[in-house]
């Protein structure tokens, strides 16, 4: 599972307002204010790394280093957040190059 890579859908933009990062759908089925998502610091950190170049294992390693948590905790949190993003149709899996 941690060898997978994901890409952010182009219909979603992130905006930082003061100290809060928001995900804003600009088109598609979620393009209304009811679907704006606020990210906590760890979710923001993950979101910034979902550019298709890093697999989930690389992101877990980055979380462990940046937030001083165990690999298991980082993995559990990452997989939960990824599933939420998939369920909300905000990201999609890509094949490694």
N, C-alpha and C positions, 0 to 999 in steps of 0.2 A: 504493500500500500504506500509506503513512504518513497517509492521510486517514481511515483506519478508526478506529472507537471500539469499546472493549470494556467489558464490565461483569463484575464478579466475581459468580459464582454464589452464591446465598444459602445454599447448603449448606456454604460455606467460611468459616471465621473466621480472623482472624490474632490471635496473642497474642504479646506481647513478654515474654520471660522473661530477666531480667538484660539483657544486650546483644544478645540473639538474638531475631529475629522468626521465628515458626513459623506455617505455614499448616496449619490443622487442619480436616479434613472432619468435619462433624457429622452428616451424613446422606448417603444415596446409596451408590453402589457403592464409594466410597473411604473409607467411615466406619470406619476402623480405624487403629491406631497405625502400621501399615506404610506409610501414605500421608501421614504428617506430613512437611512440607517445611520445611527451614531456609533462610532467605533471607540472602544476603550484603548488604552495604550498598546496592549499586546495585539489586539486585532488590527490596529493601525500598522504596527510593525510587520505583521504577516501580510497585510494588504499591499504594502509597499514592495514586498518581495515576490508577489504573484505576477511576474512578467514573462513567464515561460522559460526563463533561463535556469532557474533553481528548482530542483526537485524538492519534495517535502522533507526529505532527510536533511538537505542543506538548510532548510528553513528551521527545522528542529534544532540543529546545531547552533544556528544563529540566536534562537530564542534562549537556549541554555546559557550562552555566553552573555547575552545582553541583559537577561533578567535573573540570572543566578538561580535557576530552578533545575530540577532533575530532568533527565532526558525523557523519562516516562511521563512526567507532568506536562512537559512541553509537547510531547507527541499527542497525548490525550486532548489537550486544549486545541492544538492545531487541527487534529482530525475532526473535532466537534465543530470548530469554526468553518472548516472547509465544507463539511456536510451542510451547514446552515447556508453558506453561499451557493452551493449546488441547489439546495431546496428552493432558494429564492431566485434561482436562474440568473445569477450574477457572474458566474465563472463557468468555464468548460475545460475538460481535460484535453491536453494536446499530446501528441506523440513526440518523443525525443528526436532531435535532429541527427 
